[in-house]
Amino acid sequence: MAAGGGGVADPFSPAGVPCAFSPQSQAYFALASTDGHLRVWETASNRLHQEYVPSAHLSGTCTCLAWAPARLQAKEGPQRKKRKSEAIGTSNQVDLLALGTAVGSILLYSTVKGELHSKLISGGHDNKVNCIQWHQDNGCLYSCSDDKHIVEWNTQTCKVKCKWKGDNSSVSSLCISPDGKMLLSAGRTIKLWVLETKEVYRHFTGHATPVSSLMFTTIRPPNESQPFDGITGLYFLSGAVHDRLLNVWQVRSENKEKNAVMSFTVTDEPVYIDLTLSENKEEPVKLAVVCRDGQVHLFEHILNGYCKKPLTSNCTIQIATPGKGKKSTPKPVPILAAGFCSDKMSLLLVYGSWFQPTIERVALNSKEPHMCLVRDISICWAPKVETAITKVRTPVMNSEAKVLVPGIPGHHAAIKPASPQTEEIESKRKLGEKEVSIEERLGALDIDAKKEKDTLPQTNSFPVLLTQGLESNDFEMLNKVLQTRNLNLIKRTVLRMPLHAVIPLLQELTKRLQGHPNSAVIMVQWLKCVLTIHASYLSTLPDLVPQLGTLYQLMESRVKTFQKLSHLHGKLILLITQVTASEKTKGPTCPAQKAKVVYEEESSEEESDDEIADKDSDDNWDEDEEEKGGEKDEDVDEEEEEDAEEKDEENGEDRDVASEKELNGDSDLDPENESEEE
C-alpha cells in the first residue's frame, strides 16, 4: 500500500512535492507541482492521464494529497449482490483524491469525472493543511493544520463531524491504525488518540523537528500468545524534517516507555516513504525511503524488540545519465518517489523532472548492495537546441540599404568630422615617428571637459532614479524626483516604475505627507497617480490593509476637520456679502456739518405764490430804485444786504431739497413736479 509523505510545518519548508500512488495496484501517480497544477500520470504507459488547475492555484497551492482507500470486501460469509447504485458509489469513492491547500480548504477531485467533486471549507482549518488521511472503513477524512487542530470530516455532507486541538504547536502528520479505532498525530511529539472519545491514549517523545511522515509497519503484534486489543504491540515508523534517522516505535501496554525501539539511518532528509506491512512475526518489513539527494534506500528487517544500533540500508538505488564522449561525466538523475508493487518484489521509480517525470518498474535484487541505473532522460524532456537554431534566418542586406543606428530622434547619430589633430597623429604614425602621448590621444578624442549644469533629468531616467533612491534611501535623490510639479512627468514616472517599488514609494509618500503642508500638496499628486495606475497590483496584495494603515489614518484625520472648515467658510462668505451690500446702499457719506437754516416744504402752491411775490417785489424794487435815485445811501445799502440774504437762503433751500430727493431715490425730472413748478 503506497503512502505519500505529508507537508511539514513552518518555519521548515517541505523537502519534496506532494505526490502519491493510487491504492489499486499503483495504476496512477498523482503529483501536485509547485505551479499549483495537479497532474495524474499512468504508471504503465508513462502518459499524462489528467491535469487539473484549481481556481485558486496561485494563492492556495496544494500542500498535501491522499487517495481514497479501496473499499474493503465484505466479511466472510454469504455475500449478497450489490445494487447498481452501490457499485457506482464504490467506484467513485475509490477514484477520489483529496487535496489540502495552503489557505486551509480541502478539495475532493474525481479522477473519473475529471473535475472537482466537492470542497470542504466551512468550520475547518484557518491555516495551511499539513496532512490528510482517509479512514479505510467509514469514508471519513482526517486533516491536520498549522492552526493546531485536527478535523474529522464527513465527505458525504462535506461538513465537520468533530474538531479538536491536537497540540500546542502545529500538527504536521497523521496516521490511522490498522483496525481504524486509533489515530496517530505528530507535531514534534507523537500522540495516539482514541477516535471514539478523542482522548490521548499514549505519548511518545518524537523528534527535534516537525514530523513529516507517520505509518504503521505491522498489523499483528509479534507475541501472538497474548490477547490482541487492536493496538498494543504494534510498531509504527516516523520521519522528520532535516532528520536522517527514521525511528520505529512500539505501542506498549504500560505508559512508561516513550522512546523509540530502533532506527534506520539514511544519507539525507526523507522525502517519500513507502513500506510493505508485516502480517505476521516471521515476515520482515520492507521499507523504501527516497531522500532529498535523489537516492532510494531499501531496508528489510524483522521487527522484534529493542535494537540499540541504527540499521543501515540493504540496498541503495541511484540513476545517472550516460556520459557522452570522453570528457563528459555522468550526471545524477534525482528520484522523486518510489512505491512497492503488489508482488512486493519490484519497485516503481519516479525520476527526472516534476513537470515531465519518467515512471519505471524495477525488479529488486537483494544480493546487490548498490544499484546504479543508467538512463538517458534528455530524449524525454530536454529541449532540442539544434531545431531552434536552424529556424533563425539572417536577413540578406543590399549594398544600398541604409542602416539606422540609435541616437537622437530621427535615428541618425551625429558624426563629427575628423579634427586636424587626429590627422596629425595619423601622419606621425605613418612616418614612423615617436609614440604619440596619452595627452594628444585624449585631445584627439575631443572630450568636452566642461562640467554641464545640473539640469532636471529626463523622463526615462526618473523611474530609475526613484527606484535607486528608494532602495538606497537617498534623501537627495528622492527630493530631486518627488519635488517635481509637472503632472505629466509624475504620471509617466509612476507608469514606468517597477512593481516591487510601489509599496516603498507609498511608505515614503506617507512619511512626507506628515511633514510641511507645502510639500504635502505635491505628495498628494504622486499618491493619486500611484493609487490609480497601480490599483490592480495593490488589490492583489494580501497584507495591503496593515501596510496602508498609517496612510488611511492620516487621510481620515485631515478630512475630519474639512466639514467644520467648510461650515465656517460658508458663514464668513455670508457675512462679507452682507457687509459689502450695506456699504453700497449708503452711498458716499457727506462730511458732518450743522445746517444754519432748515426749510420745511408745506405745499407746492405756496411755493409758487412765494416765488411770484418775490419776482414782483424784485421788479418793484428796481422801479423804485430808478425813480428814487436821490435817496440816501444807507437805505440802499440796507436793502441790498436784505436782498443778498434772501437769495442765499433760497439757494440753501434748493440744495437741501435736491439732497433729500437723491436720498429718497426721486428723480429731478419728475413730470408732475415740472408741471407744478411751471
Buried (B, 14 or more C-beta within 10 A) or exposed (E): BBBBBBBBBEEBEBBBBBBBBBBEBBEBBBBBBEEBBBBBBBBEEBEEBBEBEBEEBEEBBBBBBBBBBBBEEEEEEEEEEEEEEEEEBEEBBBBBBBBBBBBBBBBBBBBEEEEBBBBBBEEBBEBBBBBBBBBBEEBBBBBBBBBBBBBBBBBEEBEBBEBEEBBEEBBBBBBBBBBBBBBBBBBBBBBBBBBEEBEEBBEBEBBEBBBBBBBBBBBBBBEEEEEEEBBBBBBBBBBBBBBBBBBBBBBEEEEEBBEBBBBBBBBBBBBBBBBBBBEEBEBEBBBBBBBBBBBBBBBBBEBBEEBEEBBEBBBBBBBBBEEEEEEEEEEBBBBBBBBBBEEEEEBBBBBBBBEBBBBBEBEBEEEEEEBEBEBEBEEEEEEEEEEEEEEEEEEEEEEEEEEEEEEEEEEEEEEEEEEEBBEEBEEBEEEEEEEBEEEBEEBBEEEEEEEEEEEEBEBEEBBBBBBBBBEEEEEEBBEBBBEBEEEEBBBBBBEBBEEEBBBBBBBBBBEBBEEEEEBBEBBBBBBBBBBEBBEEEBEEEEEBEEBBEBBEEBBEEEEEEEEEEEEEEEEEEEEEEEEEEEEEEEEEEEEEEEEEEEEEEEEEEEBEEEEEEEEEEEEEEEEEEEEEEEEEEEEEEEBEEEEEEEEEEEEBBEEBBEEEBEEEEEEEEEEEBEEEEE
